[in-house]
Amino acid sequence: MDTKLKNRHKLACILIFFTILIPAAMVVGRYQLYQREAAANVEKEKRSHESSENFMMPFVQNGYIMYTNENGTEKERTKLRDMLDQDAYWEWLTNYKMLYPYIDYEMENEKGEVIARSSVSTGEQAMEDDMTKYAFSFTIQYDKNGKPMAQILSGSNKSKQLLALRRALNDVSTQPDEAFLYEDDEADTQTDGKTNTILKNPENCTFRYGITEKNLKAYLKDSTEMDFSEQDEVPDSADRMIYALLAAVALLACVYPSVKSFQTGEERIFQAPVEVAVPAFIVLLTCAPSLVRARVTDGLQSEGMETLLWAAVFAVDYWIVTNLRHIWTCGIRGYIKEYSLCCRKRKTIKNISGKICGTVKSAGRKTLYMLEKIDFRDRGQRYMLKVVLINSILLVPCFIVGQGDMLWFLLCDAVLLFVVLNIWYRRMRRRYMQLLNAAEAIADGNLDAEIGTDLRMFQPIGDALGTIQSGFKKAVDEEVKSQRMKTELITNVSHDLKTPLTAIITYVDLLKNEKDEEKQKEYIEILERKSLRLKVLIEDLFEVSKANSQAVKLNLLDLDMVNLFKQVKLELDEQIRKSGVEFRCDFPEERLIVHLDSQKTYRIFENLLVNITKYAMPHTRTYISIREEDGEAVVHMKNVSREELHVKPEELTERFVRGDESRKTEGSGLGLAIVSSFTELQKGHLNIETEADLFKITLRFPLVSH
């Protein structure tokens, strides 16, 4: 008897095996059929797309862009570039860039001359004479009024493609305001409140397009406008087949355990918890159709491996249903009680619940402790209590109208609200005190006090305080710098004024006691030279002082900067030759008209050129250029200094600051200070750069606009 039962159990195992294997083989056997149907559907969609308006539109847009680039005015080309940079017209530019590598095209004028072509795809110099050799080719001819006429030369469905092309042309050519409409400040007229269109339809030209079969497939594959996915085109019969086979396996999974002699269905493997079997069943029903579509699309890699994959799927199906069949034998309540982990692990769940309750109790004790520490003298906490009380008063009518026995919730809500507000208040108070301490430190003179970054709602105040801190530090540094420069100014003034004055006093004493007439003449010449230098020094200092006090009167007029500079250079020609410095000048042919004071500008150029002759290295070159840049007349000067420059560029424009620290050369130290003052008075800009012994200076003045 036992032998018969064992044999019956083996028979059950064999039946289960074939119940799983046969559906798997049936699915794999249908792969090729579904693949052919999916490929046919994809090809049908592609052909349908080739005869659609969306497919034709990029060609039409390509013609507009190409025509504007080749025949349009500079204004129209500029407007086209500006338009294609805007988000509203990104589709035009995207379609143009996507289509360009795959097509051959030519653009002809009214005389039949080719004025633009592209052969990116074939690498040839011209398109095929026989346009029908292309998988898809057509022409668009525009007459003198911009009216298009289309002709399909080759294609999968010429009549439908011609209709689609005409619709695309109609959408663009009859409604240009939707494609090329934008505001133009220079437009002459407006009609009915609409701004004139700047770009117009092509005129007196013909476009010829051709695309090979290979490039057409590549373009359709790379096109982001339409995704021809074979997975989406797998027939719905595949889904129905999968569900039918899953149902058949599920039915047998219920039948086999009901045959007692099979002795199956009660094994340990079929005792899975409810929390595992039910989610697995939902996942299987959801994912099976997607799986068959994915496998059909990927193709038959290995018949054996594909069969094993689907055998595993149906095995899972059999296992899930065999587990869930206990619902019919035990009832839903008995099944949950018997096979639910939550019911089996009640003690564990109870322990976890106890821990959660303990945590809640701990939080409650902390809350009570916080309530006990309420300081009613604190205005902030009194304000929070008022908020909680008002909230409770507003909620009471809601509970009275609703359920009166839920008033206990009101108390919990009030306590929780107060706790949250109290935590928030403490954090805000801590950040406020951090900000207040930083402000007090800055007020006490500590300009390096740390303000902090995690200030949340006080962060804008912290940022503003940081800006004030930086401003104070900068002001202090500037004041220190100003005091230092005042000291240096006094020292330099006393030195530069004392030097010629001492020489004058000395030679006057020598002149009193000198009997030789030749020596007397020599002393007089020296006295004249020193007195003139002292006079120039005092005049320069006077000029700088007037400029800094804005007391200079400007006689502004339109003058040519290039001619004025040439005049200054010509008058200093002898001094330039004696300096041994070679001047390389680059002047524009056109006039650069600026609105400046001629005398002050003359003095600027004179000081700069004299500065070069005094401090530039002999037998080196000085490069001078004058040009127009961004609506400004710009003067660039570059030379190599006789000595290495250790002075900061911004300090060279200060009074009595000189590049030669030994102060051996004759000069007042006011030349660049005068240049800087006169430049700023005339709304110009002066920039000085130094690098070792290289000296660069740039002057900018606004041009007069006509």
C-alpha positions in Angstrom: 0.0 0.0 0.0 2.8 2.4 0.9 4.5 1.6 -2.4 1.4 2.6 -4.3 1.2 5.9 -2.4 4.9 6.6 -3.1 4.3 5.9 -6.8 1.3 8.2 -6.8 3.3 10.9 -5.2 6.0 10.5 -7.8 3.3 10.8 -10.4 2.2 14.0 -8.8 5.7 15.4 -9.0 5.9 14.5 -12.7 2.6 16.1 -13.4 3.7 19.3 -11.5 6.9 19.3 -13.6 5.1 19.1 -16.9 2.5 21.6 -15.7 5.3 24.1 -15.3 7.4 23.1 -18.3 4.7 22.8 -21.0 3.4 26.4 -20.6 7.0 27.6 -20.6 7.7 25.8 -23.9 4.4 27.2 -25.4 5.5 30.8 -24.5 9.0 30.4 -26.0 7.4 28.7 -29.1 5.4 31.9 -29.8 8.4 34.2 -29.6 9.0 34.3 -33.4 5.3 34.9 -34.2 5.1 37.8 -31.7 8.4 39.2 -33.0 7.2 39.2 -36.6 3.9 40.9 -35.6 5.8 43.5 -33.5 8.2 44.3 -36.3 5.3 44.6 -38.8 3.5 47.0 -36.4 6.7 49.1 -36.0 7.2 49.2 -39.7 3.6 50.2 -40.1 4.1 53.0 -37.6 7.2 54.2 -39.3 5.5 54.3 -42.7 2.6 56.2 -41.1 5.0 58.6 -39.6 6.8 59.2 -42.9 3.4 60.3 -44.3 2.7 62.6 -41.4 2.9 66.4 -41.0 5.3 66.0 -38.1 7.8 64.2 -40.3 7.6 66.9 -43.0 7.8 69.9 -40.7 11.6 69.8 -40.0 12.3 69.9 -43.8 10.2 73.0 -44.1 11.8 74.6 -41.1 15.2 73.7 -42.6 14.3 75.7 -45.7 13.4 78.8 -43.8 16.6 78.7 -41.8 18.8 78.0 -44.9 17.1 80.7 -46.9 17.6 83.3 -44.2 21.2 82.4 -43.8 21.9 82.5 -47.5 19.6 85.3 -48.8 18.5 87.2 -45.8 19.9 90.6 -44.7 22.3 91.0 -41.8 19.4 92.2 -39.7 17.3 89.1 -40.6 20.2 86.8 -39.9 20.9 88.4 -36.5 17.2 88.2 -35.6 17.2 84.5 -36.7 20.1 83.8 -34.4 18.5 85.7 -31.5 15.2 83.8 -32.1 16.8 80.4 -32.1 18.5 81.2 -28.8 15.1 81.6 -27.1 13.4 78.8 -25.4 10.2 79.4 -27.3 11.9 78.4 -30.6 14.1 75.5 -29.3 12.1 73.0 -31.4 13.2 74.7 -34.7 16.8 74.5 -33.8 16.6 71.0 -32.4 14.9 69.7 -35.6 17.4 71.5 -37.8 20.4 70.0 -36.0 18.9 66.5 -35.9 17.9 66.4 -39.6 21.1 68.0 -41.0 23.5 65.0 -40.8 21.1 62.7 -42.7 19.9 64.6 -45.7 21.3 65.8 -49.0 19.9 69.1 -50.1 20.4 71.9 -52.6 19.1 75.4 -52.8 18.8 77.0 -56.2 18.0 80.6 -57.1 15.6 81.6 -59.9 18.3 81.1 -62.5 18.8 77.5 -61.5 22.2 78.2 -59.9 23.0 76.2 -56.8 23.8 78.6 -54.0 23.9 76.2 -51.1 24.2 72.4 -50.8 24.9 69.7 -48.3 26.2 66.2 -48.8 27.1 65.2 -45.3 25.5 61.8 -45.6 27.0 60.6 -48.9 30.3 62.5 -48.9 29.7 63.5 -52.5 30.0 67.0 -54.0 26.5 67.2 -55.4 23.2 65.4 -55.1 22.2 62.6 -57.4 20.8 63.8 -60.8 18.2 61.1 -60.5 16.3 62.1 -57.4 14.3 58.8 -57.5 17.3 56.9 -56.4 16.7 58.3 -52.9 14.3 56.5 -50.5 12.5 59.8 -50.0 13.0 62.9 -52.1 11.0 66.0 -52.9 11.3 69.6 -54.1 9.7 72.8 -52.8 9.6 75.8 -55.2 8.8 79.3 -54.0 7.7 81.9 -56.5 8.4 85.7 -56.3 5.5 86.1 -53.9 6.7 83.4 -51.5 4.0 80.9 -52.5 5.3 77.4 -52.3 4.7 74.5 -54.7 5.7 71.0 -53.5 6.4 67.8 -55.5 7.2 64.3 -54.1 9.8 62.6 -56.4 10.2 59.3 -54.4 8.7 57.9 -51.2 6.8 55.1 -49.6 3.4 56.7 -50.2 3.7 59.7 -52.5 0.1 60.9 -52.3 -0.1 60.9 -48.5 3.4 62.4 -48.2 2.4 65.2 -50.6 -0.7 66.0 -48.6 1.4 66.0 -45.4 4.0 68.3 -46.9 1.4 70.7 -48.2 -0.2 70.9 -44.7 3.2 71.6 -43.2 3.9 74.3 -45.7 0.5 75.8 -45.1 1.0 75.8 -41.3 4.3 77.8 -41.7 3.9 79.9 -44.8 0.3 81.1 -44.2 0.8 81.8 -40.5 4.3 83.2 -40.2 3.3 85.2 -37.1 3.3 81.9 -35.1 6.8 81.0 -36.2 8.7 84.2 -36.7 6.8 86.9 -34.7 8.6 89.0 -32.1 8.7 92.6 -31.2 11.1 94.9 -33.1 11.8 98.4 -31.7 12.9 99.6 -35.2 9.7 98.4 -37.0 8.3 101.2 -39.1 4.6 100.3 -39.0 2.2 98.3 -37.0 -1.2 96.9 -38.1 -4.1 96.3 -35.8 -1.8 96.4 -32.8 0.4 93.5 -34.2 4.1 93.9 -34.5 5.4 93.4 -38.1 7.1 90.1 -38.8 10.8 90.3 -39.6 11.5 87.0 -41.3 9.6 86.3 -44.4 8.8 83.3 -46.7 11.5 82.3 -49.2 11.1 83.9 -52.6 12.4 82.9 -56.1 14.2 79.8 -54.9 13.9 76.0 -55.1 14.8 73.5 -52.4 15.7 69.9 -53.3 15.9 67.3 -50.6 16.9 63.6 -50.7 17.5 61.0 -48.0 18.8 57.5 -48.6 17.2 54.4 -47.2 20.0 53.9 -44.7 19.9 57.5 -43.5 16.2 57.4 -43.3 16.3 54.5 -40.9 19.0 56.1 -38.9 17.1 59.4 -38.7 13.9 57.7 -37.6 15.8 55.7 -35.0 17.6 58.8 -33.5 14.5 61.1 -33.7 13.3 62.1 -30.3 10.0 63.1 -31.6 8.7 59.6 -32.0 10.0 56.4 -30.3 9.3 53.3 -32.4 9.6 50.7 -29.6 9.0 47.1 -30.6 8.1 46.4 -27.0 5.1 48.6 -27.2 4.1 47.0 -30.5 4.0 43.4 -29.2 0.4 42.2 -29.9 -2.1 42.1 -27.0 -2.6 38.4 -27.7 0.7 37.9 -25.9 -0.8 39.3 -22.7 -3.9 37.2 -23.0 -1.8 34.1 -23.6 0.3 34.7 -20.4 -2.8 35.3 -18.3 -4.5 32.2 -19.7 -1.4 30.0 -19.0 -1.1 31.4 -15.5 -4.8 30.7 -14.9 -4.3 27.1 -16.2 -1.3 26.5 -13.9 -3.3 28.0 -11.0 -6.2 25.7 -11.6 -4.0 22.7 -11.7 -2.3 24.0 -8.5 -5.7 23.7 -6.8 -6.6 20.4 -8.4 -3.5 18.3 -7.6 -3.6 18.9 -3.8 -7.3 17.9 -3.7 -6.3 14.4 -4.9 -5.4 12.8 -1.6 -3.4 9.9 -3.1 -1.0 12.5 -4.7 0.1 13.5 -1.1 1.1 17.0 -2.2 0.2 20.5 -1.2 1.1 20.1 2.5 4.8 20.2 2.1 6.8 22.7 4.1 7.5 24.7 0.9 3.8 25.4 0.6 3.5 26.8 4.2 4.7 30.3 3.3 3.4 33.3 5.4 0.5 35.4 4.1 2.9 38.5 4.1 5.0 36.8 1.4 2.4 34.9 -0.7 0.0 37.8 -1.3 2.6 40.4 -2.4 4.2 37.8 -4.6 0.9 37.1 -6.3 0.3 40.8 -6.9 3.8 41.3 -8.3 3.4 38.2 -10.6 0.2 39.4 -12.1 1.7 42.9 -12.7 5.0 42.0 -14.1 4.3 38.9 -16.3 2.9 40.9 -19.3 5.9 43.3 -19.2 8.3 40.3 -19.0 6.9 38.6 -22.1 7.1 41.9 -24.1 10.7 42.5 -23.0 11.8 38.9 -23.8 10.1 39.0 -27.2 11.7 42.3 -28.0 15.2 41.2 -27.0 14.9 38.1 -29.2 15.5 34.4 -28.6 19.0 34.3 -27.1 18.9 30.6 -26.1 15.9 28.4 -26.4 16.9 26.4 -23.3 17.6 29.5 -21.1 14.3 31.1 -22.2 12.4 28.0 -21.4 14.0 27.8 -17.9 13.1 31.4 -17.3 9.5 30.9 -18.0 9.5 27.6 -16.2 10.6 29.6 -13.1 7.8 32.1 -13.7 5.1 29.3 -13.8 6.8 27.5 -10.9 6.3 30.7 -8.8 2.7 30.9 -10.0 2.1 27.2 -8.9 3.8 27.9 -5.6 1.8 31.0 -4.8 -1.6 29.4 -5.7 -0.8 26.3 -3.7 0.0 28.5 -0.7 -3.2 30.6 -1.1 -5.4 27.5 -1.5 -5.4 27.1 2.3 -7.9 29.9 2.3 -10.5 27.4 1.0 -9.5 24.7 3.5 -9.1 26.9 6.6 -11.2 29.9 5.9 -9.9 33.5 5.7 -9.7 33.9 9.5 -8.1 30.5 10.1 -5.7 31.0 7.3 -4.5 34.4 8.7 -4.3 33.0 12.2 -2.4 29.9 11.0 -0.1 31.4 8.4 0.4 35.1 9.3 3.7 36.1 10.8 2.0 38.8 12.8 -0.1 36.2 14.6 2.9 33.8 15.0 5.2 36.6 16.4 2.7 38.1 18.8 5.2 38.2 21.6 7.9 39.9 19.5 5.4 42.4 18.3 4.3 43.0 21.9 7.9 43.6 22.9 8.3 46.1 20.1 5.1 47.8 21.1 6.3 48.0 24.7 9.4 49.7 23.5 7.4 52.2 21.5 5.2 52.9 24.5 8.2 53.4 26.7 9.6 55.9 24.2 6.3 57.7 24.2 6.2 57.7 28.0 9.7 59.1 28.2 8.7 61.9 25.8 5.6 62.6 27.9 7.8 62.9 31.1 10.1 65.3 29.3 7.1 67.3 28.2 5.8 67.5 31.8 9.3 68.5 32.9 9.3 71.2 30.3 5.8 72.4 31.4 7.0 72.6 35.0 9.9 74.8 33.9 7.6 77.4 32.3 8.8 80.9 33.2 5.8 83.2 33.1 8.1 86.2 33.4 9.5 85.4 29.9 7.5 87.4 27.3 8.1 84.7 24.7 6.7 81.9 26.7 3.7 84.0 27.7 3.1 84.7 24.0 3.2 81.0 23.2 0.7 80.2 26.0 -1.7 82.8 24.5 -1.3 81.2 21.1 -2.1 77.7 22.5 -5.1 79.1 24.5 -6.5 80.8 21.4 -6.0 77.6 19.3 -7.9 75.6 22.0 -10.8 78.1 22.1 -11.1 77.9 18.3 -11.2 74.1 18.4 -13.7 73.7 21.2 -16.8 74.6 19.0 -15.7 72.1 16.4 -15.7 69.3 18.9 -18.9 70.4 20.5 -20.7 70.4 17.2 -19.0 67.1 16.2 -18.2 64.5 18.8 -18.1 65.7 22.4 -16.3 62.6 23.6 -13.2 63.6 21.6 -12.5 66.6 23.8 -9.5 64.8 25.2 -7.8 65.3 21.8 -8.0 69.0 22.5 -5.8 68.7 25.5 -3.2 66.6 23.6 -3.3 69.1 20.7 -2.7 72.1 23.1 0.2 70.3 24.9 1.8 69.2 21.6 1.4 72.7 20.2 3.0 74.2 23.2 5.9 71.8 23.2 6.7 72.4 19.5 6.4 76.1 20.0 8.7 76.0 23.0 11.3 74.0 21.2 11.2 76.4 18.3 11.3 79.4 20.7 14.4 78.0 22.5 16.2 77.5 19.2 15.3 80.9 17.9 16.3 82.5 21.2 19.7 80.7 21.0 20.3 82.0 17.4 19.1 85.5 18.5 21.6 85.6 21.4 24.3 84.4 19.0 23.5 87.3 16.7 23.2 89.8 19.6 26.6 88.8 21.0 28.2 89.2 17.6 26.7 92.7 17.2 27.9 93.7 20.7 31.4 92.4 19.9 31.5 94.5 16.7 30.2 97.5 18.6 33.1 97.0 21.1 35.6 97.1 18.2 36.1 93.4 17.6 35.8 93.4 13.8 36.8 89.8 13.6 33.9 88.5 15.7 32.3 85.3 14.3 28.7 85.9 13.4 27.7 82.3 12.5 26.0 80.7 9.6 23.1 78.6 11.0 20.8 81.5 11.9 17.8 80.3 9.9 15.2 83.1 10.0 17.8 85.6 11.3 20.2 84.8 8.4 19.3 88.0 6.4 20.1 90.0 9.5 23.3 88.0 10.0 24.3 88.7 6.4 23.6 92.4 6.8 25.7 92.4 10.0 28.5 90.7 8.1 28.3 93.3 5.4 28.5 96.0 8.1 31.4 94.2 9.7 33.2 94.0 6.3 32.4 97.7 5.7 33.8 98.8 9.0 37.0 96.7 8.5 37.4 98.2 5.0 36.8 101.7 6.4 39.4 101.2 9.2 41.9 99.9 6.6 41.2 102.8 4.4 41.7 105.2 7.3 45.0 103.6 8.2 46.1 103.7 4.6 45.0 107.4 4.4 46.9 108.3 7.5 50.0 106.5 6.1 49.7 108.3 2.8 49.3 111.6 4.5 52.5 111.0 6.3 54.2 110.0 3.1 52.7 113.0 1.3 54.1 115.4 3.8 57.5 113.7 3.6 57.5 113.7 -0.2 56.2 117.3 -0.4 58.9 118.6 2.0 61.5 116.7 0.0 60.5 117.8 -3.4 59.9 121.4 -2.4 63.0 121.6 -0.2 65.4 120.3 -2.9 65.1 123.2 -5.4 64.6 125.7 -2.6 67.8 124.6 -0.9 69.6 124.8 -4.2 68.3 128.4 -4.8 69.4 129.5 -1.3 72.8 127.9 -1.8 73.5 129.5 -5.2 72.3 132.9 -4.0 74.9 132.8 -1.3 77.5 131.8 -3.8 76.4 134.5 -6.2 76.9 137.2 -3.5 80.6 136.3 -3.0 81.5 135.3 -6.6 83.6 137.9 -8.6 84.0 135.8 -11.8 81.4 136.9 -14.3 81.4 133.5 -16.0 80.6 131.8 -12.8 77.9 134.4 -12.0 76.2 133.5 -15.3 76.4 129.8 -14.5 74.9 130.4 -11.1 72.1 132.5 -12.5 71.2 129.8 -15.1 71.1 127.2 -12.3 69.0 129.6 -10.2 66.6 130.1 -13.1 66.3 126.3 -13.7 65.7 125.5 -10.1 63.1 128.4 -9.7 61.3 127.2 -12.8 61.2 123.6 -11.5 59.8 125.0 -8.2 57.3 127.0 -10.1 56.2 123.9 -12.1 56.0 121.8 -9.0 53.7 124.4 -7.3 51.5 124.7 -10.4 51.1 121.0 -10.7 50.2 120.7 -7.0 47.7 123.5 -7.5 46.2 121.8 -10.5 45.8 118.5 -8.6 44.3 120.2 -5.6 41.8 122.1 -7.8 40.9 118.8 -9.6 40.4 116.9 -6.4 38.1 119.7 -5.0 36.1 119.7 -8.3 36.9 123.4 -8.7 38.2 123.0 -12.3 36.1 124.6 -15.1 35.8 122.4 -18.2 35.4 123.8 -21.7 33.9 120.8 -23.4 33.8 120.5 -27.2 33.9 117.8 -29.8 37.5 116.9 -30.8 39.3 114.2 -32.7 41.4 112.2 -30.1 43.7 110.8 -32.7 44.7 114.2 -34.2 45.1 115.7 -30.7 47.4 112.8 -29.6 49.5 113.3 -32.8 49.8 117.0 -32.1 51.1 116.3 -28.6 53.6 113.7 -29.9 54.8 116.1 -32.6 55.5 118.9 -30.1 57.4 116.5 -27.8 59.3 115.0 -30.8 62.7 116.4 -29.8 62.4 115.2 -26.1 61.3 111.7 -27.4 64.4 111.5 -29.7 66.7 112.4 -26.8 65.2 109.8 -24.6 66.3 107.0 -26.9 62.9 105.3 -26.7 61.4 104.0 -30.0 57.7 104.7 -30.3 55.5 102.2 -32.2 52.1 103.8 -32.9 48.9 102.2 -34.2 46.2 104.8 -35.1 42.9 104.2 -36.9 42.2 105.8 -40.2 38.8 107.1 -39.1 38.3 109.9 -36.7 37.4 109.2 -33.1 35.2 112.1 -31.9 35.0 112.7 -28.1 33.4 115.4 -26.0 36.3 116.7 -23.9 38.2 119.7 -22.7 41.0 120.1 -25.3 43.5 121.7 -22.8 42.9 119.1 -20.1 43.1 116.2 -22.5 46.3 117.8 -24.0 47.8 117.9 -20.5 46.8 114.2 -20.0 48.7 113.0 -23.2 51.6 115.4 -22.5 52.1 114.0 -19.0 51.9 110.4 -20.2 54.4 110.9 -23.0 56.8 112.9 -20.7 56.5 110.2 -18.1 57.6 107.6 -20.8 60.6 109.7 -21.8 61.7 110.1 -18.2 61.2 106.6 -16.8 61.3 104.2 -19.8 64.4 102.1 -20.5 66.5 103.7 -23.3 66.7 101.9 -26.6 63.5 100.0 -25.9 60.1 100.2 -27.7 56.9 101.8 -26.5 53.7 100.6 -28.0 50.8 103.0 -28.3 47.4 102.2 -29.9 44.2 104.2 -30.2 41.0 102.3 -31.3 37.3 102.1 -30.8 36.0 99.5 -28.3 32.4 99.1 -27.3 31.5 102.8 -28.1 34.6 104.1 -26.4 37.8 105.7 -27.6 40.6 103.6 -25.9 44.3 104.5 -25.6 46.7 101.7 -24.8 50.3 102.4 -23.8 53.0 99.8 -23.0 56.7 100.3 -22.2 59.6 98.8 -20.2 60.6 100.9 -17.2 64.2 101.8 -16.5 63.9 100.3 -13.0 61.7 97.6 -11.6 58.4 98.9 -10.2 57.7 98.0 -6.6 54.8 100.5 -6.2 51.3 99.2 -6.4 49.5 100.4 -9.6 46.7 102.2 -7.6 49.4 104.1 -5.6 51.1 105.5 -8.7 48.3 108.0 -9.2 48.7 109.4 -5.7 50.4 112.8 -5.3 54.3 112.8 -5.0 54.5 109.1 -5.7 57.2 108.2 -8.2 58.3 105.0 -9.9 62.0 105.6 -9.1 62.3 105.1 -5.4 65.7 106.8 -5.4 64.0 109.9 -6.9 67.0 110.6 -9.1 65.0 111.7 -12.1 63.7 115.1 -12.4 59.9 115.2 -11.8 57.3 116.4 -9.4 55.6 113.0 -8.8 52.3 114.7 -9.8 52.1 113.6 -13.5 50.0 110.6 -13.1 48.0 112.2 -10.3 47.0 115.0 -12.8 46.3 112.4 -15.5 44.0 110.5 -13.1 42.2 113.7 -11.8 41.6 115.1 -15.3 40.4 111.7 -16.6 37.8 111.3 -13.9 36.7 114.9 -14.3 35.9 114.2 -18.0 33.9 111.0 -17.2 36.8 108.8 -18.4 38.5 105.8 -16.9 42.1 105.2 -16.2 43.7 101.8 -15.5 47.3 101.1 -14.7 48.9 97.6 -14.7 52.5 96.8 -13.7 54.4 93.5 -13.8 58.1 93.7 -12.7 59.4 96.4 -15.1 56.5 96.3 -17.6 54.2 99.3 -17.4 50.8 99.4 -19.0 48.2 102.2 -19.0 44.8 102.3 -20.5 42.6 105.4 -21.0 38.9 105.2 -22.0 36.6 108.0 -23.0 33.0 107.7 -24.3 32.6 108.5 -28.1 30.2 111.0 -29.3 27.2 109.2 -30.9 25.8 110.6 -34.1 
